Amino acid sequence: MFLPMRLISRVLINTVIVKIAFGLGTQFLSVPSNAIDMAFGSSPLLGKLALNNPALLTASPEGINLHMSYGSWLSNVSASSFALASKLNRGTIGLQLRHMGLNDLELRTATPTDYPLATFGSSALAIDGSYSRSFGGLKVGASLKYIFVQLHTEKITGYAVDAGITHSISKNIQMGVSALNLGIMNQSDTYNQSLPTRLLSGISYRFSRSTWDHTVCFSVEKSSFVDGAIFRVASETRYNKLDIRLGSHLSDKVTVLSGGFGIRLGILDLHYGLQVGSQHLGIPQMIDLSLRLP
């Protein structure tokens, strides 16, 4: 017995929706959401906003640090973030909002037509609350995040925890480990998503001189969404008010080169980052603005 054409069309439509959702979905939690992390790649020892290690969360001794980012990811996906960080007693607290969106998706049936039935968008949002604290050469941190993903009429939510540590072995050598996206996602009838559980570890060495310093970091990541390990090398050179950042990413199927720069202008910092990958789906770019408020 043949299925009615309307049912077949509905199944095909749902299949298209789910395939697009998996292209954005919870995978956005593994995507850099600011220029600094885009230039480095995911590192448990480099960066300021605790995306890849909550222990990295830092803030000025006085006032509030504000950070805003905007840019594009692969396949015209827009990305933005907003973050606040402040000292609290002996530790640092932070709040961050991350958003990614894809617009003008076309809803079509199995029958070819000149015009789509409708257009819709897909979006993903994460709200993170973080805390970090130092104990001598050891620094620990944790984050709790709320996750929201929407595609057409489908909406799913979830919660996850991040945790990490950094340890200064000597004046110039540092090690770090972090576990990210440990949590659950609610499911729907047609949208079955899991979280990209990630484990990162790395070691860095700092070369310091009177007018400049240079840091090199080697790290490895294991993700539940990627077969095999991901290896990364990143570096940062700081000279006067200029920061130069470089990174590389090597996995079984993808090779990525990244870079960027930052300019420190008193209470105002500007940052830019980009990535070039072997998947040929575009060149992700982001620009950041950081302010230190009284």
C-alpha positions as CSV (number, residue, x, y, z in Angstrom):
1,M,0.0,0.0,0.0
2,F,1.4,3.4,-1.0
3,L,1.6,6.3,1.4
4,P,-0.5,9.3,0.5
5,M,1.6,12.0,-1.3
6,R,1.0,14.5,1.5
7,L,2.4,12.2,4.1
8,I,5.5,11.5,1.9
9,S,6.0,15.2,1.4
10,R,5.7,15.8,5.1
11,V,8.3,13.1,5.8
12,L,10.7,14.6,3.2
13,I,10.2,18.1,4.7
14,N,10.9,16.9,8.2
15,T,14.0,15.1,6.9
16,V,15.3,18.3,5.3
17,I,14.6,20.2,8.5
18,V,16.4,17.7,10.7
19,K,19.5,17.6,8.4
20,I,19.7,21.4,8.5
21,A,19.3,21.4,12.3
22,F,22.2,19.0,12.7
23,G,24.3,21.4,10.6
24,L,23.7,24.1,13.3
25,G,22.2,22.4,16.3
26,T,24.3,21.8,19.4
27,Q,27.5,21.8,17.3
28,F,27.6,25.6,17.8
29,L,28.9,24.9,21.3
30,S,32.2,23.8,19.7
31,V,32.5,26.9,17.5
32,P,34.6,30.0,18.5
33,S,32.3,32.8,19.4
34,N,34.9,35.6,19.7
35,A,37.9,36.8,17.7
36,I,40.5,35.8,20.3
37,D,39.3,32.1,20.3
38,M,38.9,32.1,16.6
39,A,42.5,33.2,16.1
40,F,43.9,30.6,18.6
41,G,41.5,27.8,18.0
42,S,40.1,25.9,21.0
43,S,42.8,26.0,23.7
44,P,42.5,25.2,27.5
45,L,45.3,27.7,28.2
46,L,44.8,30.7,25.9
47,G,41.9,33.2,25.8
48,K,40.1,35.2,28.4
49,L,36.4,34.3,28.2
50,A,36.5,30.8,29.6
51,L,34.8,29.2,26.6
52,N,37.3,26.3,26.4
53,N,38.3,26.3,30.1
54,P,36.4,28.1,32.9
55,A,39.6,28.4,34.8
56,L,40.8,31.0,32.3
57,L,38.1,33.5,33.3
58,T,39.8,36.8,34.4
59,A,38.8,40.4,35.1
60,S,40.5,43.6,36.1
61,P,41.1,44.2,39.8
62,E,38.5,47.0,39.8
63,G,35.4,47.6,37.7
64,I,33.6,45.3,35.1
65,N,35.0,43.9,31.9
66,L,32.6,44.0,29.0
67,H,33.2,42.0,25.8
68,M,31.2,42.1,22.6
69,S,31.8,40.0,19.4
70,Y,30.2,39.7,16.0
71,G,31.1,37.9,12.8
72,S,30.3,35.0,10.5
73,W,30.9,31.3,10.6
74,L,30.8,28.7,7.7
75,S,27.9,28.8,5.2
76,N,26.8,32.4,6.1
77,V,26.0,31.5,9.7
78,S,26.1,34.7,11.8
79,A,27.7,34.5,15.2
80,S,27.7,37.0,18.1
81,S,28.4,37.0,21.8
82,F,28.2,39.3,24.8
83,A,30.2,38.8,28.1
84,L,30.7,40.4,31.5
85,A,33.3,39.6,34.1
86,S,34.1,41.0,37.5
87,K,36.1,40.2,40.6
88,L,34.2,38.8,43.5
89,N,36.1,38.5,46.8
90,R,38.9,36.1,46.0
91,G,37.5,34.8,42.7
92,T,36.1,36.0,39.4
93,I,32.5,35.7,38.1
94,G,31.3,35.9,34.5
95,L,28.1,35.9,32.4
96,Q,28.2,35.2,28.7
97,L,25.5,35.0,26.0
98,R,26.4,33.2,22.7
99,H,24.2,33.2,19.6
100,M,24.4,31.7,16.1
101,G,21.8,32.0,13.4
102,L,21.0,31.0,9.8
103,N,18.2,32.8,7.9
104,D,16.3,32.4,4.6
105,L,16.1,28.6,4.7
106,E,13.5,27.4,2.2
107,L,10.7,25.0,3.0
108,R,9.8,22.8,-0.1
109,T,7.8,19.7,-0.9
110,A,9.0,16.7,-2.9
111,T,7.5,18.3,-6.1
112,P,9.8,20.9,-7.8
113,T,8.3,24.4,-7.7
114,D,9.5,27.9,-8.6
115,Y,8.9,29.2,-5.2
116,P,9.3,27.7,-1.7
117,L,6.3,27.1,0.6
118,A,7.9,29.4,3.1
119,T,11.2,30.6,4.4
120,F,12.4,30.2,8.0
121,G,15.5,30.5,10.2
122,S,17.5,28.4,12.6
123,S,19.1,29.8,15.7
124,A,21.0,28.6,18.8
125,L,21.6,30.3,22.1
126,A,23.7,29.5,25.1
127,I,23.8,31.5,28.4
128,D,26.8,30.7,30.6
129,G,27.4,31.6,34.2
130,S,31.1,31.1,35.3
131,Y,33.3,31.3,38.4
132,S,37.0,30.9,38.7
133,R,39.5,31.1,41.6
134,S,43.2,30.8,42.2
135,F,44.9,28.8,44.8
136,G,48.6,29.7,44.4
137,G,49.8,28.2,41.1
138,L,46.5,26.3,40.7
139,K,43.4,27.9,39.2
140,V,40.0,26.2,39.0
141,G,36.8,27.2,37.3
142,A,33.3,26.0,36.5
143,S,30.4,27.1,34.3
144,L,26.7,26.3,34.2
145,K,25.0,26.9,30.8
146,Y,21.4,27.0,29.5
147,I,21.1,25.9,25.8
148,F,18.2,26.8,23.4
149,V,18.0,25.6,19.8
150,Q,15.2,26.5,17.4
151,L,14.5,25.4,13.8
152,H,11.1,26.2,12.1
153,T,8.5,24.9,14.6
154,E,11.0,22.8,16.6
155,K,12.4,24.0,19.9
156,I,14.7,22.1,22.3
157,T,16.5,23.1,25.5
158,G,19.2,21.7,27.7
159,Y,21.6,22.3,30.5
160,A,25.4,21.6,30.7
161,V,28.3,22.0,33.0
162,D,31.9,22.9,32.1
163,A,34.9,22.4,34.5
164,G,38.6,23.1,34.2
165,I,41.9,23.7,35.9
166,T,45.3,25.4,35.0
167,H,48.5,24.8,36.9
168,S,51.7,26.8,36.7
169,I,54.5,24.2,36.8
170,S,57.2,27.0,36.7
171,K,57.5,30.6,35.9
172,N,57.2,29.9,32.2
173,I,55.4,26.5,31.9
174,Q,51.7,26.0,32.4
175,M,49.4,23.0,32.0
176,G,45.6,23.0,31.6
177,V,42.7,20.5,31.4
178,S,39.0,21.1,30.8
179,A,35.8,19.0,30.3
180,L,33.0,20.8,28.4
181,N,29.3,20.3,27.7
182,L,28.6,17.7,30.3
183,G,24.8,17.7,30.4
184,I,21.5,16.7,28.7
185,M,19.3,18.0,25.9
186,N,15.5,17.6,25.8
187,Q,14.3,15.7,22.7
188,S,11.4,16.2,20.3
189,D,9.6,13.8,17.9
190,T,11.8,14.8,14.9
191,Y,14.8,16.4,16.6
192,N,17.1,14.1,18.5
193,Q,20.3,16.0,19.4
194,S,23.1,15.2,21.9
195,L,25.8,17.5,23.3
196,P,29.3,17.7,21.9
197,T,31.1,16.4,25.0
198,R,34.7,17.6,24.8
199,L,37.9,16.9,26.8
200,L,40.9,19.3,26.2
201,S,44.4,19.2,27.6
202,G,47.4,21.3,26.8
203,I,50.8,22.6,27.8
204,S,52.3,26.1,27.1
205,Y,55.7,27.7,27.4
206,R,56.3,31.5,27.7
207,F,59.4,33.3,26.4
208,S,59.6,36.7,28.2
209,R,61.7,39.7,27.5
210,S,61.6,43.3,28.7
211,T,59.6,44.7,25.8
212,W,57.8,41.6,24.4
213,D,56.8,38.1,25.3
214,H,55.8,35.0,23.3
215,T,53.7,32.1,24.3
216,V,53.4,28.7,22.5
217,C,50.7,26.2,23.3
218,F,50.3,22.5,22.3
219,S,46.9,20.9,22.9
220,V,44.8,17.9,22.1
221,E,41.0,17.5,22.1
222,K,38.7,14.5,22.1
223,S,35.1,15.3,21.1
224,S,32.1,13.0,20.9
225,F,31.2,14.6,17.6
226,V,34.6,13.9,15.9
227,D,36.3,10.6,15.1
228,G,39.8,10.5,16.5
229,A,41.8,13.3,18.3
230,I,42.1,17.0,17.3
231,F,45.7,18.4,17.6
232,R,46.4,22.1,17.8
233,V,49.3,24.5,18.0
234,A,48.8,28.1,18.9
235,S,51.0,31.1,19.7
236,E,50.7,34.7,20.9
237,T,53.3,37.4,20.6
238,R,52.7,40.6,22.7
239,Y,54.7,43.7,21.8
240,N,53.9,47.1,23.4
241,K,50.1,47.5,22.7
242,L,49.9,44.9,19.9
243,D,49.1,41.2,20.1
244,I,49.7,38.8,17.2
245,R,47.9,35.4,17.3
246,L,48.4,32.3,15.2
247,G,46.9,28.8,15.3
248,S,46.6,25.5,13.5
249,H,44.1,22.6,13.8
250,L,44.7,19.1,12.5
251,S,42.1,16.2,12.7
252,D,41.4,13.1,10.6
253,K,39.4,15.0,7.9
254,V,40.0,18.7,8.4
255,T,43.0,21.0,8.5
256,V,42.5,24.6,9.7
257,L,44.9,27.6,9.9
258,S,43.9,30.6,11.9
259,G,45.2,34.0,12.9
260,G,44.4,37.5,14.2
261,F,45.6,40.5,16.1
262,G,44.6,42.7,19.1
263,I,45.3,46.3,19.9
264,R,45.2,47.5,23.5
265,L,44.2,51.1,23.9
266,G,43.9,51.8,27.6
267,I,40.3,50.8,28.7
268,L,39.5,49.8,25.1
269,D,40.7,46.7,23.3
270,L,40.1,45.7,19.7
271,H,40.5,42.2,18.4
272,Y,40.2,40.4,15.0
273,G,40.3,36.7,14.1
274,L,39.8,34.5,11.0
275,Q,40.1,30.9,10.0
276,V,40.9,29.2,6.7
277,G,40.0,25.5,6.5
278,S,40.3,22.6,4.0
279,Q,36.5,22.2,3.9
280,H,36.1,25.2,1.5
281,L,32.9,26.4,3.0
282,G,34.0,30.0,3.5
283,I,36.3,32.0,5.7
284,P,34.9,32.6,9.3
285,Q,35.8,36.0,10.7
286,M,35.0,37.9,13.9
287,I,35.7,41.2,15.4
288,D,35.7,42.0,19.2
289,L,35.4,45.1,21.3
290,S,36.4,45.0,25.0
291,L,35.9,47.7,27.5
292,R,36.9,48.0,31.2
293,L,34.1,49.8,33.0
294,P,34.5,51.7,36.3
